[in-house]
């Protein structure tokens, strides 16, 4: 899947709006032929106050030990995978991409989009990093070893972490999730959302 292109203007407009959920391309379920493998994916919404739309910083970011918390951010931290077909689906899989973008300073840094990582602590939900680029972020393949019945859904959470040493001003995070099924062209196979983090060190 092509990497999403984020311009400086896109980031500034999103930040000015103060809305942590800046874009969503995942749509409602699309009917599938009988017997086909049909899945939809949706990223969890970053928390926001309903009266002001101000972001709620409730998602921990850890050091690599996944125990030492270094910050609280407003980020999508799970995917929900739904079986929209008529047959059970086992071993669902897809990708998750995470890209950091600085929206405070005027200087575009030559590195850093790949610094924020994710990890699963759930036995039947595996995340395997498949690419990391300082300009575009990091990419993981995910897999779920359970069975999803027709009409059912599973929510698969992850944790965010950074390697030490780490320092950054406030930044936004673009998260893109995909799921693999028999009809890759349906819009519910992709979900994108934007969150944000305060400045912190680790």
Secondary structure, DSSP 8 states (H G I E B T S, - for coil): -------HHHHHHHHHHT-S-------S-----TT---EEEEE----B-TTT--B---EEEEETTSSSEEEEEB---EEEEEE-SSS-EEEEEEEEEEEEEE-SSSS--SS-TT--EEE---TTEEEEEEEEETTTEEEEEEEEEEEE-TT-EEEEE-EEEE-SS-EE-SEEEEEEEEE--S-TTSGGGEEEEEEEE--EE-
